[in-house]
Amino acid sequence: MELAVISGKGGTGKSSITAAFATLGQELVVADCDVDAANLYLLFNPEHEKEVVYIGGHKAVVDNTLCTVCGICETYCRFDAITEVGGKIVISETSCDGCFFCSRLCPMGAITMVRSDRSRMYSGSFRNGVMVYGRLAPGEENSGKLVSMVRDEAKRVAAEKGMKNVLLDGPPGIGCPVISTVTGVDKIVIVTEPTMSGLADLKRVHEVARKFSGEVGIIINKYDLNEAMADRIEGWCAAQGSTLLGRLPFDRRVTEAMVAGKSITEMHPDIEISKKIIEIWNNLIANGKE
């Protein structure tokens, strides 16, 4: 079974819940698909058994021995990536979009395009199986492609090692990286929080999720911070015909566990939130595909 955990906005506790799922004893492959801001590796500290260079695009580089500082490139750059500093043309790596326009305009042929090779995909063992994750370098593009690379590697490892479940920690929002994360998965779990913005973003990401998987479940995290709003979200789920997988209480020990390098189910397996997470996971696995 390939299961994706996503959220409509950041800060809902999506990665904390994914980490709890990943450390319930059963060996599995975990893929951190939030390549723009990967963080699960900080908790799991996986071995770097495989490293693959990801080419996300190109960047412009100027040869100042050929450049006459005519200013044409600076004038026509729509991304404000080119400036004149101290009588020289300087191109910002993070602002450059790699569109090739400046290299084609330069009358002296002083600008060339080089492949961006600072992004990486990593794969290696962690305490409950294998973890695959990508890290997109600042300013790089095409993160959806890197997500696809991470997912392909996760499925390959799962098949090679005979692991039945692949758990995807997706990025927040509804952009291309999210589409790459949820396309073709067996189940999608959406994590939300009991706030107005949480509900608004839940509606957006739910609409996207329903287009890619018939099985979409929702978790209301920190429900007891605003029980009236949690009730409203539960009512909305019922109206949509979507499964409410459960409500999780707010518990400061979740953060304390992560600071200690563990998930909440590892550090405090017998408290209320851990028991509810275990129940949700067991239900997902029991009804999942192999």
Secondary structure, DSSP 8 states (H G I E B T S, - for coil): -EEEEEESSTTSSHHHHHHHHHTSSS-EEEEE--TTS--HHHHH-----EEEEE---EEEEE-TTT-----HHHHH-TT--EEEETTEEEE-TTT----SHHHHH-TT--EEEEE---EEEEEEEETTEEEEEEE--TT---HHHHHHHHHHHHHHHHHHHT---EEEEEEESSSHHHHHHHTT-SEEEEEE-SSHHHHHHHHHHHHHHHHH-S-EEEEEETGGGSHHHHHHHHHHHHHHT-EEEEEE---THHHHHHHTT--HHHH-TTSHHHHHHHHHHHHHHHTS--
